[in-house]
């Protein structure tokens, strides 16, 4: 055999799986048809959040007078913003490349020709195990096909050379709301259309309602319960379609091998093994949760199970934080209030508004609140939602608490530093 493990896809699942396998002493090959880093680094988490940071700096400068700092009117240089985004991506990719020492990285499309063979640009390599981690791609609507000019995917919009005067966002989920927040800060006239009754479908209703109110204050037109097919798209300079993502599994040869799929994704068992014993899958191509940090978790777990077949571990960590980088940020973990009620759990809800937080006042970021859900009978912490400053950082404390099975008194009796945003967690209790 040429390799112990061949990983197809160098995104957050595949890259971390390859590192774990190398650490475990396996001879590893990492295959990627595009750029190292996959969606997360090249067209997802990193570039999006880099642009969002520029938007935040711009917004902060515009209100600097509130802090007694008087400046001339700030100006946007979008080409510099894009240059910085590319620089951040390049720096992180360089770091990833340095970590790949000892791993054979092959930049080519892959086709699985047998359970032990992979075809790459005319040559075939052999391997004991295969891990498929090919990620996902933007879902395309038949009525609004991507043309990379006016009708854009979430990939396309990252590479604009100018800020659009007007933008229609079709899909008010996480991606749509993040881009709405970003371009609103840049001064674009925005409309967000969502087919479901609320923005961020599936999220805590109170959080979604709060964000909708904030969007409206910022001049963003929000239209829920609306099908985009009935809109006049001529009214907008650009249209962003972000109605979900599809597992990227075409062209791999899955059908020929008989690898089982389910609802468009690769089927895996609790150990991330497909129906073929030596082929595993992790990340967006197989997971119901399409988040980079969950993909990393799955990739590492799959590699560990491949390296230790006699003592495999189950994928059983279902406490996954969801972070949304709008302004203000939103983050949730565990069970929301509606789910608890549906399951017949008598809940107790704890709340605290950032208006009452000293550090939020200092930062002049008082919009939002913390909401913690517990079992009223056992005081078990079930879940939490935050909308407000640094929500995506604060959720880590609550993720640890929920996943560790802590009860309300454990958090209540913890000493949080003052003045900080994190003490708002304790204040909520």
N, C-alpha and C positions, 0 to 999 in steps of 0.2 A: 504494500500500500504506500502511496506517495505521502498521504497525510492521515493523521488521526481524526482531524475535523476540518471540514470546509464550511465556512460561513458565507452565505450568499446575502449580501446587503451590508453596507458599512455605515448604517445609521446608528441611532443610540442603542438599539437592541443588539445588532450584529457586532458593532465595535466593542462594546463592553463584554459581550460573550467571548469574543476573540481574546481580549485581555485576560479574562478569567481562565480560559482554556490554556493559554500560554503559561499563566501563573501555576496551573495544575500540572504542568509538565508535558502537555500535548503538543504535537507538531501541527501548527495551525496555518490554514490558508484563508485569507479574507478577500472576498471577491466583491467588486462594486462596479456597476456599469457607468455610473456618473461620477460624482465627486465624493471623496471621503467625508463622512459626516451626515450623509443622507438629508432628509427633509429638515430635521431639527436645525442643523448647522447652516444649511445652504438656502432654504426657502421656507423656514418655519420659525421656531422659537427664537433663535438668535437674531436674525435680521429684523424680525418684527419688533422685538423688544428693544433693539438698538435704535430703530426709528422712533419708537414710543419714548425712549429716554430723551431724544432730541426734542420731541414735542413737549415733554415735561419741563425741560430747561427753558424752552421758549415761553411756556405758560407762566413759569415762575418769574421770569424776567419782567413779564408784562404786569405782574402785581408786586414787584419789588418795592414800590413806593409804600406799600402797607407795612414794610419792615424798616422804613426810614432810609431806604437805599434808593436814591434818585438816579435814574439812568435815562439816556436818550431812548427814543422808541426802538426796541429791538427789531432787527431785520432777519428774515430767513434766507439762508443760502442753501437751496435744496441740493445743489450739486455737491457741496461740502458735506451735507448730511449723508448723501449716498456714498461718498468717498469713505466717510468714517465707518459706515455699515460694512463696506467691503473690506476695510482694514481689520475690523473686529473679526470677521469671518476668517480672513487669511491668517491672523494670529492664532486663533483657536485651532484651525486646521493644522497649522505647523506644530502646535502642541500635540495634537492627536497623532500626527505622523511620527513624532519622536517616541511616542508611547508604543508605536507599532514595531519597534525593533524586536527581532526574533519571530515576527509574523510575516509570512509571505503575502504581500498585498498585490492583487492582480486587478487592474482596471480594464474590465471587459464584461460584456453581457454573458450570462451563464444559462446553460440549459442542462437539466438533470436527465441523463440518458439511461441511467440505471440507479439502483439504490447505492451503488458504490462508485459511480462515474459521473463526472461533470464535464461538459463540452464547453470550451472557451476559445473563440476565434480559430476554430479548426483543429485545435489540439484537445486531447482528453486527459484529465487528471483523475487519479483514483484516491479514494478516501474511505475510512472506516465509518465515519459519521458525517451527516449533513445537517446543518442548521439553516433553515430558511428565515430570513429577516429582511424581507424586501419592502416593508413599509406600506405606505398608502399614497394616493394621489387625489387631487381635487375632483369631486363629483361634478359631472357636466349635465346641465339641463338640456333636453332636446330642443326646447324653444329659445334657449339662450346659449348657443355654442360658443366656446372660447375662440376669439379671433386674434388675441394678443394686441389688439388696437383699441377697440372700444369696449368689447365684452371681455372682461379679464377674470382670470382665476386668482386665487390668493398667492400663487407663485408670480404671476405676471405683474401684479400691482406693486410688488417690491422693487421692480426695476424701472419705474416711471422716471422720466428725465425732467418732469415738471409737476408741480402740484395742480391737480385738476380744479377748475372753478366749481364744478358740480359733480356729484357722485351719487349714484343709486346703488345701495347695497342690498342685494337679494339674499336674505338669510340673516336672521337676527340671533344666531347662535354665538358661541365664543369668538370665532374668527371675525364674524361680521361686526360684533360689538367692539372688539379691539380696534379694528380699522376705522370704525365710526368715531371712536374716541380720539384716535390718532389724527385723522384728517380734519376733524372739527377744530382741534387745536391749531392746525395749519391754516384754518380759515376757509376750508371748502364748504360749499352749500351741500348739505347731506339729507338724504332720505333713506331710512332703513325699513325694509319690507319683510315681514315675517308671517308665514302661513298659519302658525299656531297662535293661541290666544295671548301669549306673553313673549317678551324677549327672553332669551336664554331658556328655551324649553327644557323642562326637567329640573331646573334649578328651583330652590326655595322661592315660592311666589312673592314673598315680602321683599326679598332681595331684588328680584326682577322688576317689581313695581317701583322700587326705590331708584334703580338705575334708569328706568324709563322716564321718571320724573326729572332726574338730573340731565338726561339727554335733551328733554324738551326745553329745560332752562338754558341749555347751551345752543338752542336753535336747531337741533337735529329733529327732523320730522320723523316720527315713528308711526308706522302703520302695521298693526298686528291684525290677525284674521284676514290677511290680504294675500291673494295669489298674484304673483308678479306678471303672469301672462296677460293680465288685463290692463297693464300700465303702458303709458306712452313713453317709450324709451328715448324718443327724440329730444325730450326735455333735459337730458343729462349728457355731459361731456364724456363721462366714463361710467361703466356699469361693472360692479364687482359681484360675481356670483360665488357665494360660499354657503352651499346648502349641505355640506358634509364631505366626507372623504371615503374613497373606496379602496379596499385592500389591493395592493399591486402584486398580482400573482400570474398575470398572463405571460406566455412565452417561456415559462419555466419547464414545461413538459409534465405538469402534474397529472393531466388526464391520462397520458400514456403509461405513467407509473401506477395509476390508480390511487393517487393520494386523495383522501376524502376532503371535500370542502363542504361548508355549511353557511348559507346566507352570504355567499361571496367571499368568505374567508376560509383559511385552512383550518380544518378541525384538529384540535389537540386534546390530549387527556390532561389529567391533573398534574402530570409531570412534564408537560409541554411536548410530548411525543405524538407524532402523527400515527395513522394506522399502519405505517411501515416502521418496524421497530428501530431502525438506525437513522431515521429522519425525524428531526425535530423542527418546530417553528416557534417564533417569538415576535413580539411587537405588533404593530398595526396590521400586518398581513394575517394574524391569527387571533388577536385579542379583541374582546368586546369593548375594552376601554382604550381609546386611541390617545394616549398621553406619553410624552417622551420619558418621563420618570418611571412610568409603569413598564414601558418597553425595556428600559435598562434593567429593572428588577427581573423581568422575564428572561432577558438575555443571559444574565448572570446565573439565574437558576437553571436554565437549560444547559449551559456550559458545565455547571457543577454536576448535573445529573449524567451528562455524557462522560465526564471524567471519573465519576463514582457510580457506575451502573449497579453495583451491589447494594448501595445505600442511597437511593434517590430520594429527593425531597419534593413534597407536594407544593404546588403554587396555591397557597392558602391565605396570602395577605390581601384581603379585600378592603383594607382601610387605605384608600388612595386619595390624597388631596387633589382638589381641582382648583386651579388658579387662573384667574381672568385678569389680564393686564389693561383694564379700562382705567378711566380716571373719574372717580376713585376706583381702586382695585377691589376685586371680589375674590374670596376664597372660601371653599367649603370642604368639609370632610365628614365621613360617616353618614349617619341617618339624618334626613331632614324631618321637619315636623309632620308633613303630610304622610310620609312613609310610616312613621311611628304610629300615627293615628290609624292608618290602614291596617297595620299589624296588630291593632288592639292594645297598644301599650299606653298606659296612663302616663302622660308626660308632664314634666315641669319645665317651663321655658324661662331662661335667665337672659336679661338684656342689659346692654349699656350703650348709651349714645356717646359718640366721640365729642360732642359738645361739652361734656363734663370731664374730658381728659385734659390734664395740664399740658402734656407734650403736644397733643393735637392742637391746642390753642397756640402754643409757642410756634408751631409749624404753620399755623393758619390753614389747617386741613381738618376741619371739624365735621365734614359731611359724612354721614354713615353711622353704623352701629355694629355691635357684636351680639350674636344670638347663639346661646348654648342650649342644647336639648338634652335632658336627662330622663331616666326612668324615675317617676315620682315615688315608686315603692322601694326600689333598691338604691337609688341615688347614682346608679351607673351612668357614666357619661356616654351618650349615644352618638352625638354629632355636634357640629358647630358650623355656623356661617358668619362671615365677616364681610361687610362692605365699608371701606374706609381706607385711611392711610396705612401703607405697608401691610395690607391684608395678606398678601402672598408670602410675607415673611412670618407674620404672627401665627398663621395657620400651622406652622411646624410644631409649635408647643401643643396645640390641640390635637394634632395628628398623633403625636407621641402619647398623649393622654388617652385618646380613644383606643389606639392599637395596643396599649399596655393594660387596658381594662381598668383604668383608674375611676374612682368615684368622685363626686363633687367635693367632699371634704379634703381630698388629696390636693386639689387645685386651690381650694379656698384657704388652706393652711400653708401654702407655698408663699415664700416672701419674694415678691417681685420688686425690682429696683424702681425707684422714683427719682425724677420724673421720666417715665418712659411710656411708649405706646402699649407695651406688653402688659402693664399693670391694669389696662382696661379689661383684660381677661378676668382678673380677680375682682375688679369692680362690678363686673356683670354678675358675679355670684354673691 
